[in-house]
């Protein structure tokens, strides 16, 4: 049979041209690779909040610290987004209730209340309660967002939780019996539930705002709610804020504030809320490394065991189901 002259034979010596579908697929793959990289880098940035909380007590009250942190974030974002927000006021007005709620959950309660809890409860209690957050995020994400985990991912999450608890208990599970919960633990329990709500509702509530416009608006909502508490703390302070207090406020604004929240929002959109929530399980390992580097506190053997449980589990949990 003679070949058909003048007609090209498919798949013979030619490649299919790159269409918009292939370009979009490459962009999605690139965003996912960036998200997986940020998943391992974000806890190092977020862990700076532990050091700030440990250092803030003698220098700055909790609501003043949280207000200064998010005030700087809001001012920085407003400088670049004021024109876009003003050009479309209806978008902001349509979502103001949601933005106020997210500001209360993510900026006020997960900001000031964590600092308050650090004054009244132990680090062990704080870490044990907060370790429940990724589990709560996964369950809420499954119910509200329809996210699903495979069997390997579920097992990996349990192993990560076990690694965190092992580190928190310093490798002595029997010490769990000696843990005593006090009234101050209610502050961190409320902050944990608030973080679960913030993480899931931020993705459940759809928005027409950009990521920076939305973060700026949420920060403004949190600042509005914190105003009366800040006024009371300033009125009852024994001395004005010193240079160390302002350094802590600026550091809190740039690292665990602006940079961390933008990265966390990106992780949620690319990996889902449950997998993004796993960054909390990496925090104890990164915090130990930062304490060794900055405070001269060497890591202990239980940090190594916890890392052996947590790090491979995070890799498994973030693989495609």
Residue pairs with C-beta under 8 A, 6 or more apart in sequence:
3 9
8 14
31 270
32 270
32 271
34 266
34 270
35 266
35 267
35 270
35 271
36 271
36 318
38 263
38 266
38 267
39 267
39 271
39 275
39 276
39 278
39 279
39 314
39 318
40 282
40 314
41 263
42 260
42 263
42 264
42 267
42 279
43 279
43 280
43 282
43 283
43 285
43 286
44 286
44 289
44 290
45 255
45 256
45 259
45 260
45 263
46 255
46 256
46 260
46 279
46 283
46 286
47 283
47 286
47 287
47 290
48 251
48 255
48 256
48 290
49 114
49 252
49 255
49 256
50 283
50 287
50 290
51 287
51 290
51 291
51 294
51 295
52 65
52 248
52 251
52 252
52 256
53 114
53 115
53 118
54 118
55 244
55 248
56 62
56 65
56 115
56 245
56 248
57 118
57 119
59 241
59 242
59 244
59 245
59 248
60 68
60 241
60 245
60 248
60 249
61 233
61 237
62 112
62 113
62 115
62 116
62 119
62 233
63 112
63 226
63 229
63 230
63 232
63 233
64 230
64 233
64 234
64 237
64 241
64 245
64 249
65 111
65 112
65 115
65 245
65 248
65 249
65 252
66 107
66 108
66 111
66 112
66 115
66 222
66 226
67 112
67 223
67 226
67 227
67 230
68 246
68 249
68 252
68 253
69 111
69 249
69 252
69 253
69 256
69 257
70 107
70 111
70 219
70 222
70 223
70 226
70 253
70 257
71 219
71 223
71 253
72 249
72 250
72 253
72 254
72 257
72 258
73 215
73 216
73 219
73 253
73 257
73 258
73 261
74 216
74 219
74 220
74 223
76 253
76 258
77 212
77 213
77 215
77 216
77 219
77 258
78 85
78 216
80 212
81 210
81 212
81 213
81 216
84 210
84 213
85 92
85 209
85 213
85 216
85 217
88 208
91 208
91 209
92 99
92 209
92 217
94 208
95 205
95 207
95 208
95 209
95 217
96 221
98 201
98 205
98 207
99 214
99 217
99 218
99 220
99 221
100 221
100 224
100 225
101 201
101 221
102 198
102 201
102 202
102 205
102 218
102 221
103 217
103 218
103 219
103 220
103 221
103 222
103 223
103 224
103 225
104 194
104 221
104 222
104 225
105 194
105 195
105 197
105 198
105 201
106 194
106 195
106 198
106 202
106 218
106 222
106 261
107 218
107 219
107 221
107 222
107 223
107 226
108 222
108 225
108 226
109 190
109 191
109 194
110 191
110 194
110 195
110 198
111 222
112 226
112 229
113 187
113 188
113 190
113 191
113 194
114 187
114 188
114 191
116 184
116 187
117 126
117 184
117 185
117 187
117 188
117 191
118 126
119 184
120 182
120 183
120 184
120 187
121 182
121 184
121 185
121 187
121 188
124 168
124 169
124 179
125 179
125 181
125 182
125 185
125 188
126 185
126 188
127 164
127 168
127 284
128 165
128 168
128 179
129 185
129 188
129 189
129 192
130 188
130 191
130 192
130 195
130 280
131 161
131 164
131 165
131 168
131 280
131 281
132 192
133 192
133 195
133 196
133 199
133 277
133 280
134 157
134 160
134 161
134 274
134 277
134 278
134 280
134 281
135 157
135 161
136 192
136 193
136 196
137 195
137 196
137 199
137 200
137 273
137 274
137 276
137 277
138 147
138 149
138 157
138 273
138 274
138 277
140 196
140 197
140 199
140 200
140 273
141 147
141 199
141 200
141 203
141 272
141 273
141 274
141 277
142 148
142 149
142 274
144 200
144 204
145 200
145 203
145 204
145 272
145 273
147 272
147 273
147 274
148 321
149 157
149 274
149 317
149 321
150 321
152 316
152 317
152 319
153 316
153 317
153 319
153 321
155 313
155 316
156 312
156 313
156 314
156 316
156 317
157 278
157 313
157 317
159 309
159 310
159 313
160 278
160 281
160 309
160 310
160 313
160 314
160 317
161 281
162 309
163 281
163 305
163 306
163 307
163 308
163 309
163 310
163 313
164 281
164 284
164 306
164 310
165 176
166 173
166 302
166 305
166 306
166 309
167 284
167 285
167 288
167 302
167 303
167 305
167 306
168 284
169 175
169 176
169 302
170 300
170 302
171 300
171 301
171 302
171 305
199 268
199 273
199 276
199 277
200 273
202 265
202 268
203 268
203 269
203 273
207 214
209 217
211 262
211 265
211 266
212 262
214 265
215 258
215 261
215 262
215 265
264 276
264 279
267 275
267 276
267 279
268 276
271 318
275 317
275 318
278 314
278 317
278 318
281 310
281 313
281 314
282 310
282 311
282 314
284 303
284 306
285 303
285 306
285 307
285 310
285 311
288 297
288 299
288 300
288 303
289 299
291 297
291 299
292 298
292 299
